[in-house]
Amino acid sequence: MPGFDTLRDFDRLLSDVTRSPASVAMPMDLYRTGDDFVAHIDMPGVDPSSIDIDMDGATVTVRAERTAPTDDDVQWFARERAVGTFARQLTLGRGLATDQISASYSDGVLTLTIPVAEAAKPRKIEVQHAGRENVIEGG
């Protein structure tokens, strides 16, 4: 899209691009398609009813819980999947329609769709031309 600086806008959209415990437990892909930013956050094994998404100012916080079997007769041989409550935060830049963010959860992946605000979309400005009247005087 002409006039769109992908790296600058992604940098403003996403604040936690470094690997953190949350990013390891909840890896994310983030991209722009058309007039929407889309985040896919992996949450396999998470109870969908435990997913909580809050918006506070320009920060979106996603929380979810993954539990392990608590039976007394469980004998672990490998335990590589993290359990507990995980949170991931996105700091959104200006120009996004934060009141229109949508979320869906399917096949262990949470999808957030964050639309670009109408006022922030590129647009053309028509140039008005005020022409002078040409008056020809005859003699």
HELIX and SHEET records of a PDB file:
HELIX    1   1 THR A    6  LEU A   13  1                                   8    
HELIX    2   2 PRO A   21  ALA A   25  1                                   5    
HELIX    3   3 PRO A   48  SER A   50  5                                   3    
HELIX    4   4 THR A   98  GLN A  100  5                                   3    
HELIX    5   5 GLU A  118  ALA A  120  5                                   3    
SHEET    1   A 4 MET A  28  THR A  33  0                                        
SHEET    2   A 4 ASP A  36  ASP A  42 -1                                        
SHEET    3   A 4 VAL A 109  PRO A 115 -1                                        
SHEET    4   A 4 SER A 102  SER A 106 -1                                        
SHEET    1   B 3 ASP A  52  ASP A  56  0                                        
SHEET    2   B 3 THR A  59  ARG A  66 -1                                        
SHEET    3   B 3 GLY A  84  THR A  91 -1                                        
END                                                                             
